[in-house]
């Protein structure tokens, strides 16, 4: 549905709907919404758009917004939405019991729905895992002309940079960014999957990528994409220190939600063991519900140490990340 569809929901304030603004664009989400409707009789009206557009939209609509839930593919945007007063606390004992504290807003305005590690992907013949260690090490001279990463306009890179500022301080994070730009194989372009394809095409040797994209390549219907996955491997950086940066996709309850009870039921449904299993199996994301075991592919990538700093602490660094990217020349 496009934004034009919104005109419809203004006049459909019955008790059996929940209106979702989502920055996620995955089939599995829509399958789960349909299953929710079958189970509860509550219809899900879905508006998909770029997350920043949705945040602007919520702000403009204010108290008259028809939206109940905001779903994003990046924790940084949930932190921003909460700080901007666009969300309200979710009243749910189920969430408190099922989801670890570090994966929730301290004021319960949003909760993580899935996790994704931002890893280093490397070419299996041209790079040995012994050559790799940390995000920081990719800025060393041996990687000159070999590093692939997408634009700094991308939310995943912004939240990664915020986590680097939190860990290293502003000066060191900026030095890292500047040197990494010098090591780039090409000017940033394309999405995460395009970086992995560029490794196989010989444009570079390593890429900074979210794990689930490797799952999408591994199980792609396109044989060329499967070949790309076969020739590349995942490395979890910073295992000897703070751990690999793990971002999450999550759900927030909007401030003006006209249907907060239905909205809370949908959040609980998305966090249930069944839904979490489907998100892990079909979209190759890590579950946030501790009862759910990792599917085989995620297990094959291996256990790893994750950076434990809660992402809700990164709020103050998200804007600084943009200044650093600009000064470093990371377009
Ligand atoms: Fe993504």
Boltz pocket constraint, residues with backbone or C-beta under 6 A from the ligand:
constraints:
  - pocket:
      binder: B
      contacts: [[A, 73], [A, 210]]
      max_distance: 6.0
